[in-house]
């Protein structure tokens, strides 16, 4: 899920592109996106035509990334 958040944060916002860049199966991506939207880490938006979905990271999602990276850094330092 972290990889999905990072991709969206970097500007990759369409489901198919997120899938390819995060190297996930479609079914797993859908589960991740649903979960991240439910937890308000991502926001799902629909194009004006109503045919396309895209995703934006929320402030809560950015905070999650920051916390994840700090924890990862702490573990890296502890293991070194």
N, CA, C and O atoms as a GROMACS GRO file, in nm:
protein
  320
    1UNK      N    1   0.081  -0.118   0.000
    1UNK     CA    2   0.000   0.000   0.000
    1UNK      C    3   0.086   0.126   0.000
    1UNK      O    4   0.050   0.227  -0.060
    2UNK      N    5   0.199   0.118   0.067
    2UNK     CA    6   0.291   0.231   0.070
    2UNK      C    7   0.333   0.268  -0.072
    2UNK      O    8   0.340   0.387  -0.106
    3UNK      N    9   0.360   0.168  -0.155
    3UNK     CA   10   0.404   0.197  -0.292
    3UNK      C   11   0.294   0.269  -0.371
    3UNK      O   12   0.324   0.355  -0.454
    4UNK      N   13   0.170   0.235  -0.347
    4UNK     CA   14   0.058   0.302  -0.414
    4UNK      C   15   0.053   0.448  -0.370
    4UNK      O   16   0.039   0.538  -0.453
    5UNK      N   17   0.064   0.472  -0.241
    5UNK     CA   18   0.063   0.609  -0.191
    5UNK      C   19   0.178   0.690  -0.250
    5UNK      O   20   0.160   0.804  -0.291
    6UNK      N   21   0.297   0.631  -0.256
    6UNK     CA   22   0.413   0.701  -0.310
    6UNK      C   23   0.393   0.734  -0.458
    6UNK      O   24   0.431   0.842  -0.503
    7UNK      N   25   0.334   0.643  -0.533
    7UNK     CA   26   0.310   0.668  -0.676
    7UNK      C   27   0.212   0.783  -0.693
    7UNK      O   28   0.234   0.871  -0.776
    8UNK      N   29   0.104   0.782  -0.616
    8UNK     CA   30   0.005   0.889  -0.627
    8UNK      C   31   0.067   1.022  -0.582
    8UNK      O   32   0.043   1.126  -0.644
    9UNK      N   33   0.146   1.019  -0.477
    9UNK     CA   34   0.213   1.141  -0.430
    9UNK      C   35   0.304   1.198  -0.539
    9UNK      O   36   0.316   1.320  -0.551
   10UNK      N   37   0.367   1.112  -0.617
   10UNK     CA   38   0.459   1.158  -0.722
   10UNK      C   39   0.387   1.204  -0.849
   10UNK      O   40   0.452   1.248  -0.944
   11UNK      N   41   0.253   1.194  -0.851
   11UNK     CA   42   0.178   1.244  -0.966
   11UNK      C   43   0.114   1.137  -1.052
   11UNK      O   44   0.042   1.170  -1.147
   12UNK      N   45   0.138   1.012  -1.022
   12UNK     CA   46   0.074   0.903  -1.097
   12UNK      C   47  -0.065   0.887  -1.038
   12UNK      O   48  -0.079   0.841  -0.924
   13UNK      N   49  -0.169   0.924  -1.114
   13UNK     CA   50  -0.302   0.930  -1.053
   13UNK      C   51  -0.408   0.840  -1.116
   13UNK      O   52  -0.516   0.825  -1.059
   14UNK      N   53  -0.380   0.781  -1.230
   14UNK     CA   54  -0.478   0.695  -1.296
   14UNK      C   55  -0.456   0.548  -1.256
   14UNK      O   56  -0.341   0.504  -1.247
   15UNK      N   57  -0.564   0.474  -1.233
   15UNK     CA   58  -0.550   0.336  -1.184
   15UNK      C   59  -0.457   0.247  -1.266
   15UNK      O   60  -0.376   0.175  -1.210
   16UNK      N   61  -0.469   0.252  -1.397
   16UNK     CA   62  -0.386   0.164  -1.480
   16UNK      C   63  -0.238   0.199  -1.465
   16UNK      O   64  -0.153   0.111  -1.454
   17UNK      N   65  -0.208   0.327  -1.464
   17UNK     CA   66  -0.069   0.371  -1.450
   17UNK      C   67  -0.016   0.336  -1.311
   17UNK      O   68   0.099   0.294  -1.298
   18UNK      N   69  -0.099   0.354  -1.207
   18UNK     CA   70  -0.058   0.316  -1.071
   18UNK      C   71  -0.026   0.167  -1.068
   18UNK      O   72   0.074   0.125  -1.012
   19UNK      N   73  -0.113   0.089  -1.131
   19UNK     CA   74  -0.094  -0.058  -1.133
   19UNK      C   75   0.041  -0.095  -1.193
   19UNK      O   76   0.116  -0.173  -1.135
   20UNK      N   77   0.072  -0.039  -1.310
   20UNK     CA   78   0.197  -0.073  -1.376
   20UNK      C   79   0.318  -0.026  -1.296
   20UNK      O   80   0.416  -0.099  -1.281
   21UNK      N   81   0.312   0.096  -1.247
   21UNK     CA   82   0.429   0.151  -1.176
   21UNK      C   83   0.452   0.085  -1.041
   21UNK      O   84   0.566   0.072  -0.996
   22UNK      N   85   0.343   0.043  -0.974
   22UNK     CA   86   0.356  -0.024  -0.845
   22UNK      C   87   0.372  -0.176  -0.862
   22UNK      O   88   0.396  -0.248  -0.765
   23UNK      N   89   0.360  -0.222  -0.986
   23UNK     CA   90   0.375  -0.365  -1.019
   23UNK      C   91   0.281  -0.454  -0.939
   23UNK      O   92   0.323  -0.548  -0.871
   24UNK      N   93   0.152  -0.421  -0.949
   24UNK     CA   94   0.049  -0.496  -0.877
   24UNK      C   95  -0.050  -0.558  -0.975
   24UNK      O   96  -0.067  -0.508  -1.086
   25UNK      N   97  -0.114  -0.665  -0.933
   25UNK     CA   98  -0.224  -0.720  -1.012
   25UNK      C   99  -0.341  -0.624  -1.001
   25UNK      O  100  -0.350  -0.544  -0.907
   26UNK      N  101  -0.432  -0.631  -1.098
   26UNK     CA  102  -0.548  -0.542  -1.097
   26UNK      C  103  -0.633  -0.565  -0.971
   26UNK      O  104  -0.676  -0.469  -0.908
   27UNK      N  105  -0.656  -0.691  -0.936
   27UNK     CA  106  -0.742  -0.720  -0.820
   27UNK      C  107  -0.680  -0.667  -0.690
   27UNK      O  108  -0.752  -0.616  -0.605
   28UNK      N  109  -0.550  -0.680  -0.675
   28UNK     CA  110  -0.484  -0.629  -0.556
   28UNK      C  111  -0.486  -0.476  -0.554
   28UNK      O  112  -0.508  -0.416  -0.449
   29UNK      N  113  -0.464  -0.414  -0.669
   29UNK     CA  114  -0.469  -0.268  -0.676
   29UNK      C  115  -0.606  -0.217  -0.634
   29UNK      O  116  -0.615  -0.121  -0.557
   30UNK      N  117  -0.712  -0.279  -0.683
   30UNK     CA  118  -0.848  -0.236  -0.648
   30UNK      C  119  -0.869  -0.246  -0.497
   30UNK      O  120  -0.926  -0.155  -0.436
   31UNK      N  121  -0.824  -0.354  -0.437
   31UNK     CA  122  -0.836  -0.369  -0.291
   31UNK      C  123  -0.759  -0.259  -0.218
   31UNK      O  124  -0.810  -0.199  -0.123
   32UNK      N  125  -0.638  -0.233  -0.262
   32UNK     CA  126  -0.557  -0.129  -0.200
   32UNK      C  127  -0.622   0.008  -0.214
   32UNK      O  128  -0.631   0.084  -0.117
   33UNK      N  129  -0.668   0.041  -0.335
   33UNK     CA  130  -0.730   0.171  -0.357
   33UNK      C  131  -0.855   0.187  -0.272
   33UNK      O  132  -0.876   0.292  -0.211
   34UNK      N  133  -0.938   0.084  -0.268
   34UNK     CA  134  -1.059   0.090  -0.185
   34UNK      C  135  -1.024   0.114  -0.039
   34UNK      O  136  -1.086   0.196   0.028
   35UNK      N  137  -0.925   0.041   0.010
   35UNK     CA  138  -0.883   0.056   0.150
   35UNK      C  139  -0.827   0.196   0.177
   35UNK      O  140  -0.862   0.258   0.277
   36UNK      N  141  -0.742   0.244   0.088
   36UNK     CA  142  -0.679   0.375   0.108
   36UNK      C  143  -0.781   0.488   0.101
   36UNK      O  144  -0.768   0.587   0.173
   37UNK      N  145  -0.881   0.474   0.016
   37UNK     CA  146  -0.989   0.574   0.010
   37UNK      C  147  -1.074   0.565   0.136
   37UNK      O  148  -1.108   0.668   0.195
   38UNK      N  149  -1.108   0.443   0.178
   38UNK     CA  150  -1.187   0.423   0.299
   38UNK      C  151  -1.118   0.484   0.421
   38UNK      O  152  -1.184   0.544   0.506
   39UNK      N  153  -0.987   0.469   0.429
   39UNK     CA  154  -0.909   0.522   0.542
   39UNK      C  155  -0.872   0.669   0.523
   39UNK      O  156  -0.802   0.728   0.606
   40UNK      N  157  -0.918   0.728   0.414
   40UNK     CA  158  -0.898   0.870   0.382
   40UNK      C  159  -0.751   0.907   0.361
   40UNK      O  160  -0.708   1.018   0.390
   41UNK      N  161  -0.674   0.810   0.310
   41UNK     CA  162  -0.536   0.837   0.273
   41UNK      C  163  -0.527   0.883   0.128
   41UNK      O  164  -0.434   0.954   0.090
   42UNK      N  165  -0.624   0.841   0.049
   42UNK     CA  166  -0.641   0.886  -0.089
   42UNK      C  167  -0.782   0.937  -0.108
   42UNK      O  168  -0.874   0.899  -0.035
   43UNK      N  169  -0.797   1.024  -0.207
   43UNK     CA  170  -0.929   1.072  -0.245
   43UNK      C  171  -0.954   1.031  -0.389
   43UNK      O  172  -0.870   1.056  -0.477
   44UNK      N  173  -1.068   0.968  -0.414
   44UNK     CA  174  -1.103   0.928  -0.549
   44UNK      C  175  -1.181   1.041  -0.614
   44UNK      O  176  -1.275   1.095  -0.555
   45UNK      N  177  -1.142   1.077  -0.736
   45UNK     CA  178  -1.212   1.181  -0.811
   45UNK      C  179  -1.254   1.123  -0.945
   45UNK      O  180  -1.199   1.024  -0.992
   46UNK      N  181  -1.355   1.187  -1.004
   46UNK     CA  182  -1.407   1.142  -1.133
   46UNK      C  183  -1.394   1.258  -1.231
   46UNK      O  184  -1.419   1.373  -1.196
   47UNK      N  185  -1.357   1.227  -1.355
   47UNK     CA  186  -1.342   1.330  -1.457
   47UNK      C  187  -1.477   1.396  -1.484
   47UNK      O  188  -1.582   1.344  -1.447
   48UNK      N  189  -1.473   1.510  -1.549
   48UNK     CA  190  -1.596   1.583  -1.581
   48UNK      C  191  -1.691   1.499  -1.666
   48UNK      O  192  -1.813   1.509  -1.652
   49UNK      N  193  -1.635   1.417  -1.752
   49UNK     CA  194  -1.718   1.331  -1.838
   49UNK      C  195  -1.779   1.215  -1.758
   49UNK      O  196  -1.874   1.151  -1.803
   50UNK      N  197  -1.723   1.189  -1.641
   50UNK     CA  198  -1.771   1.080  -1.558
   50UNK      C  199  -1.719   0.944  -1.600
   50UNK      O  200  -1.761   0.841  -1.546
   51UNK      N  201  -1.626   0.943  -1.695
   51UNK     CA  202  -1.576   0.815  -1.748
   51UNK      C  203  -1.444   0.771  -1.686
   51UNK      O  204  -1.410   0.653  -1.691
   52UNK      N  205  -1.371   0.863  -1.629
   52UNK     CA  206  -1.238   0.830  -1.577
   52UNK      C  207  -1.229   0.859  -1.428
   52UNK      O  208  -1.282   0.958  -1.378
   53UNK      N  209  -1.160   0.768  -1.358
   53UNK     CA  210  -1.131   0.789  -1.216
   53UNK      C  211  -0.984   0.823  -1.201
   53UNK      O  212  -0.899   0.775  -1.276
   54UNK      N  213  -0.956   0.906  -1.103
   54UNK     CA  214  -0.817   0.932  -1.069
   54UNK      C  215  -0.809   0.958  -0.920
   54UNK      O  216  -0.911   0.980  -0.854
   55UNK      N  217  -0.689   0.956  -0.868
   55UNK     CA  218  -0.669   0.960  -0.723
   55UNK      C  219  -0.573   1.072  -0.685
   55UNK      O  220  -0.478   1.103  -0.756
   56UNK      N  221  -0.602   1.132  -0.570
   56UNK     CA  222  -0.517   1.236  -0.511
   56UNK      C  223  -0.484   1.194  -0.369
   56UNK      O  224  -0.567   1.137  -0.298
   57UNK      N  225  -0.362   1.223  -0.329
   57UNK     CA  226  -0.324   1.191  -0.192
   57UNK      C  227  -0.378   1.299  -0.099
   57UNK      O  228  -0.378   1.418  -0.133
   58UNK      N  229  -0.422   1.259   0.017
   58UNK     CA  230  -0.475   1.354   0.116
   58UNK      C  231  -0.363   1.393   0.213
   58UNK      O  232  -0.254   1.336   0.211
   59UNK      N  233  -0.391   1.491   0.296
   59UNK     CA  234  -0.293   1.529   0.399
   59UNK      C  235  -0.265   1.411   0.491
   59UNK      O  236  -0.151   1.390   0.534
   60UNK      N  237  -0.368   1.335   0.521
   60UNK     CA  238  -0.352   1.217   0.605
   60UNK      C  239  -0.261   1.114   0.537
   60UNK      O  240  -0.181   1.049   0.603
   61UNK      N  241  -0.274   1.101   0.405
   61UNK     CA  242  -0.188   1.011   0.329
   61UNK      C  243  -0.043   1.055   0.330
   61UNK      O  244   0.048   0.973   0.343
   62UNK      N  245  -0.022   1.187   0.318
   62UNK     CA  246   0.115   1.241   0.324
   62UNK      C  247   0.175   1.218   0.462
   62UNK      O  248   0.293   1.184   0.475
   63UNK      N  249   0.094   1.235   0.564
   63UNK     CA  250   0.141   1.212   0.701
   63UNK      C  251   0.178   1.065   0.720
   63UNK      O  252   0.279   1.034   0.784
   64UNK      N  253   0.098   0.974   0.664
   64UNK     CA  254   0.128   0.831   0.671
   64UNK      C  255   0.263   0.801   0.608
   64UNK      O  256   0.343   0.726   0.664
   65UNK      N  257   0.289   0.859   0.492
   65UNK     CA  258   0.417   0.838   0.424
   65UNK      C  259   0.532   0.888   0.511
   65UNK      O  260   0.633   0.820   0.526
   66UNK      N  261   0.516   1.006   0.569
   66UNK     CA  262   0.621   1.062   0.655
   66UNK      C  263   0.651   0.969   0.773
   66UNK      O  264   0.767   0.942   0.803
   67UNK      N  265   0.547   0.922   0.838
   67UNK     CA  266   0.564   0.832   0.953
   67UNK      C  267   0.631   0.702   0.910
   67UNK      O  268   0.722   0.653   0.976
   68UNK      N  269   0.584   0.646   0.799
   68UNK     CA  270   0.641   0.521   0.747
   68UNK      C  271   0.790   0.539   0.720
   68UNK      O  272   0.871   0.452   0.755
   69UNK      N  273   0.827   0.650   0.657
   69UNK     CA  274   0.968   0.672   0.623
   69UNK      C  275   1.053   0.694   0.748
   69UNK      O  276   1.168   0.650   0.753
   70UNK      N  277   0.998   0.760   0.849
   70UNK     CA  278   1.073   0.778   0.975
   70UNK      C  279   1.095   0.645   1.045
   70UNK      O  280   1.204   0.618   1.096
   71UNK      N  281   0.991   0.561   1.048
   71UNK     CA  282   1.004   0.429   1.110
   71UNK      C  283   1.107   0.345   1.034
   71UNK      O  284   1.191   0.279   1.095
   72UNK      N  285   1.099   0.348   0.902
   72UNK     CA  286   1.193   0.273   0.819
   72UNK      C  287   1.336   0.320   0.845
   72UNK      O  288   1.428   0.239   0.854
   73UNK      N  289   1.353   0.450   0.857
   73UNK     CA  290   1.486   0.505   0.885
   73UNK      C  291   1.537   0.461   1.022
   73UNK      O  292   1.654   0.428   1.038
   74UNK      N  293   1.450   0.462   1.121
   74UNK     CA  294   1.488   0.419   1.256
   74UNK      C  295   1.531   0.272   1.258
   74UNK      O  296   1.630   0.237   1.322
   75UNK      N  297   1.457   0.187   1.187
   75UNK     CA  298   1.494   0.046   1.182
   75UNK      C  299   1.626   0.027   1.108
   75UNK      O  300   1.706  -0.059   1.146
   76UNK      N  301   1.648   0.105   1.004
   76UNK     CA  302   1.774   0.095   0.930
   76UNK      C  303   1.891   0.132   1.019
   76UNK      O  304   1.996   0.068   1.015
   77UNK      N  305   1.873   0.237   1.100
   77UNK     CA  306   1.980   0.278   1.191
   77UNK      C  307   2.004   0.175   1.300
   77UNK      O  308   2.118   0.151   1.340
   78UNK      N  309   1.897   0.114   1.348
   78UNK     CA  310   1.907   0.014   1.455
   78UNK      C  311   1.979  -0.112   1.408
   78UNK      O  312   2.050  -0.176   1.486
   79UNK      N  313   1.961  -0.148   1.283
   79UNK     CA  314   2.020  -0.270   1.229
   79UNK      C  315   2.166  -0.247   1.191
   79UNK      O  316   2.246  -0.341   1.194
   80UNK      N  317   2.201  -0.126   1.156
   80UNK     CA  318   2.338  -0.095   1.111
   80UNK      C  319   2.440  -0.115   1.218
   80UNK      O  320   2.559  -0.093   1.195
   0.00000   0.00000   0.00000
